[in-house]
Amino acid sequence: MIVEVVGGADERPEVRVVDTDDLTRLHLALGQVTDEEADEVLRRAGLGRLQDDGTGLLDAAALRAAAEPDADVADWGERWDRMVEQARSRGWVSEDGATLQVHVEGAAGA
């Protein structure tokens, strides 16, 4: 799954969740936007924020709510749980389970 922040209509950044059925990976992809723009649009969407230029913090419940309606696999919920548990085992989940720490990468074509 990828959370993308890219230039949208009128070059205003927008956030979207893509590849929702691929729960073997999760990252934040930034297009041609500044870190400040990316942080602002993530916060406005309720999906999270940038911690620094290489790390994002995503709200787990908001991400699940945004991604699950687009899921095309019957066991998506089980796959989500496995992804979160794997992230937890690597120290990428906050103690309360509310936040997922993800890597920041460039968006395809950016």
CORWOBEL-V663666 format. One record per helix or strand of 2 or more residues. SS is the DSSP state (helix for helix, strand for strand). FROM is the first residue (numbers start at 1). TO is the last residue. If there is no record, write none. Layout:
# CORWOBEL-V663666
ss: {SS & SS}
from: {FROM & FROM}
to: {TO & TO}
This chain:
# CORWOBEL-V663666
ss: {strand & helix & strand & strand & helix & strand & strand & helix & helix & strand}
from: {2 & 9 & 13 & 27 & 35 & 48 & 55 & 60 & 76 & 99}
to: {7 & 11 & 18 & 30 & 45 & 52 & 59 & 68 & 89 & 106}
